[in-house]
Amino acid sequence: MNAWQGITGTLVASVFSASVCGAAPDGYFDLRPGVTLETGDSWIEEGHRYRLYGVQTCLRGTTYTDHTGHRRDCGDASLAVLAAYIADTHPICAPISTQEDITYVACYATIGTDRLDLANVLIASGFAFAAMRADGLPQHAPYAVVEQSARERRAGLWQFDDVQHPAIVLGRARMLAGHGQ
């Protein structure tokens, strides 16, 4: 079984109808290579900021130790994987909500003849995480289930013992800010 088949098998619940077309349908837009990626879950296109709904990727500047003992930037790894998925799967996105200056979107990626939720694909591959709300619960519960599966399989970044879930890093930063430290 190749990697794409494994992801596809894991994400059976997220398969969209499989009619591949050349242009985004009404209400959707193409996510094309060449956008300015900010992180592994956000980008800027034509001056507007977009972010995948329910996803949190590694923060830039956080690190993990690879199998050769070298420290690597976790945020850069997540960003590189998003760039590859954009180039390889030609995602189509739909706006969900706008808060402040960010439009949150849901995107689907075309892999073979299947259309899969891009957020699910990123999380299942181990290069993204389920975003958490301030109360510690997942923003979108199904993504937390996919994340747990990726963690158990040690997929992607989960294969490295010192990878830190970005929700923990962000939670610590909020606690420190709240205590004036």
Salt bridges, closest charged atoms under 4 A:
ASP30 OD2 - ARG32 NH2 2.97
GLU38 OE1 - ARG49 NE 3.14
ASP41 OD1 - ARG51 NE 3.36
ASP66 OD2 - ARG72 NE 2.90
ASP76 OD1 - ARG60 NE 3.24
ASP101 OD1 - ARG49 NH1 3.34
ASP135 OD2 - ARG133 NH2 2.76
GLU147 OE2 - ARG151 NH2 3.35
GLU147 OE1 - HIS165 NE2 3.09
ASP161 OD1 - ARG154 NH2 3.02
ASP162 OD2 - ARG71 NH1 2.85
